[in-house]
């Protein structure tokens, strides 16, 4: 599946472009307008980078907490530290494991969230920012021939940006 996203400066331009695509014979169920008064980014399914960052952070935390616990426990056993005399030998190792698990959770949250925000957003964040700025997006999905026809049609409206994407076949 191919996608074409064109950024237009105002509603009048977006509606004119939509009408031109309709006159070219494009199936209108494959054309969408995103912007004020039309579909939102969430309704269309444009990913929210913050939500992706949260998911990535949770995946990292799930993996890093057990490893952090094991590393903290092992470090305590190897070094023989007696930091908490009241806890006894096993208690010290267990507390070391707990502290290691906490470190793993912090690492997963900060690193996973930051990486998810940078990598998970792709081009969605700039498009969301343009929608917030009052711009409009025309999105055409379909075959390569269809998106090429839409590209030629949309270029006459001098879009601020026009970008094509190919979704991988599953």
N, C-alpha and C positions, 0 to 999 in steps of 0.2 A: 504494500500500500504506500502510495506517495502522498505527501502533504505539501501544500504551498501556503505560505503565510505572508500576507501583504499588510503593511502598516500604513493607514491613511490618516490624514490630519484631522478630518472632521466628519460629522454624520452625513452631510450632503454628498461628500465625495464617496463615502462608503456605500450609500444607497445607490448612487449613480453607477459605481463599479458593480454592485450586485445586479442591477438591472442589465448592465452590459453583458455580464456573464450569463444571465437568463436569455438574452437575445441571441447569444452564441450557441444556445442549445445545451448548456451544461445541465445535468440533473441537479435540481436545486436542493435535493435532500443531501447532496454532498458538498454544499456550499453553506458556510455559516458566517454571520457577522457577530463579532464580539465587541462589546463596548456599552456605554451608557444607553439604556433603553432596549438593549438586545441581550444576548447571552453573556453571562459573566464567565471569567476564566474557570471558576469551579464548576459551573454548570456544563461547560464544554469538556472539562476533563483535563485542563492544563494543570500539571502537577504543582503543588505548593512546596517550594523548597524547604520551608520550615518543617513541614510535616515529614518530608523525606529525611531531613536531618534528625528528627526525633526517632524515626524508625531505625536509622543507621546507628544512632547512639545506643538504642536499646539492644540491637544485635551485638554491638561491641561489649556492652555491659554483661550480657548473658554469657559471653565467652570469657571475658577477662576476670570476672569475680572468682570463679573456681580456680583459675590459674594463679591469680593473686593470692588466694588463700593458701594454695599448695606452696607457692614460692615463699610466702611469709612464714609458714610453718617450717619448711625446710631450712630457711635462713636461721630461724631461731634454734633449730636442732644442731645445725652445723656450728654456729658460733657459741652456743652454750650460754647465751646471755641470760642473766637472772634479773631482768628489769623489774618485775613485780614479784618480790619475795613472798608476799602473802598468797600468791596463786600456786606456788609449787612448780615442779619441773614441767609437768604436762600442761598446767594452766598457762605458764609462760609461752610454751609452744603454740597453744591454742589461741592465746591473745595475739601472738605474732601472725598467726594465720588470719585472724579477724582483721588485723590492721592491713595485711597484704590484700585481703578481699576488698577492703574499703579503698585502697589505692587503685585496685583494678577497676572498681566502679567509677572512681573519679577520672581515671584515664579514659575509660570507655565513653563517659559522658562528654568530656571536653574534646578529645580527639575525634571520636565518632560523630559527635554533633557538628564539629567544624568541617570535617571531611564531607559529611552528608550535605551540609549547606553549600559547599563549594562544588562538589561533584554531582550531587543529586539534582541540582537546579537546571543544568544545561542552559537552554535558551529560554526556559519558562520565566525566569526572573526578569530579564529585560522586557519580555512581552507583558508581563504583569505590571511592570513599572510604566510602560507606555499606556496601558489601559487606565491606570490610576491618574496619568497625566491628561486624560480626556481624549486619547487617540482611539481609533477603531481598527480592528483586525478583520480582514477577510481571510477565511481559511477554506481551502479547497482540498478535498481528499479524493483520490481516485487513481486511475492508471497514469503512467508516465505521459501518454498522449494527451490525456485530459488536463493534467497540470501544465503541460507545455502550452496548450490552447489558452488556459486561464492566465498563464504568465504573459502571453502576447496581449491578451485583452486588458489585463491590469496595468501593464506598463504605460498605456495611454493616459492613465490617471496620475502618473508621476508619484508613485508611493514613496514614502520616506525610506522604506526598506521592503525588500521582497526576498524571501528565502524559501528554498525547497528542501524537503527532507524525505528520506526513504526509511520507512519502518522495516525492521528486519522481519523476514518471513518466519513464522513459528512452525 
